[in-house]
Amino acid sequence: MYATPLGQDGAELRPLEVWHAAELFANIDGEREFIGRHVGLPDVVPDLAAARAYLKGYADKRATDSGSLHGIWLDGTLVGGLMFRLWDTATGVAEAGCWLIPGAAGRGLVTRGMEILLDWAFGERGMHRVEWHASSANRPSINVARRLGMSREGVLRENYPHRGVRTDTEIWAVLAPEWHAAREGAAHSRR
């Protein structure tokens, strides 16, 4: 299958498909506590069968053009994922998200991968708005939204019950014209 390099450090962005179930389960299971601090993915993937079902759900979303899932590999090892959790071509609105194991954190992998996916969403697919939802306590995720040039639009107070505690969710978003202008500005400054 295809792979898109994320730089010179051996990182790649690839489709994350049903046949990757064992790799996904190992990725989640090995870092269950870290990944689950702010998101429910480890609770959704408690075993190999659930990992397969999770990936099948995203395969179905891809088939119906309503979402997609992409893995981040570093030197051939799955270290995280990026997704369009929701994708609505009729309204031109998508919601993106991610997870990453701690050993891969701090390298800019999520930001670099999302830049590729946002270029595709806005440039090739004609989407108008991409949202990023993050727990107010998830500073790394909020920092990704900032690096991607997203604007903080508000906070949904205590809207998400996570492991018995109601948490706040920050809503960040970037619009196609903002994304294109920022990308053109960055390209111009490199000249």
Order of alpha helices (4+ residues) and beta strands (2+ residues): beta-beta-alpha-alpha-alpha-alpha-beta-beta-beta-alpha-beta-alpha-beta-beta-alpha
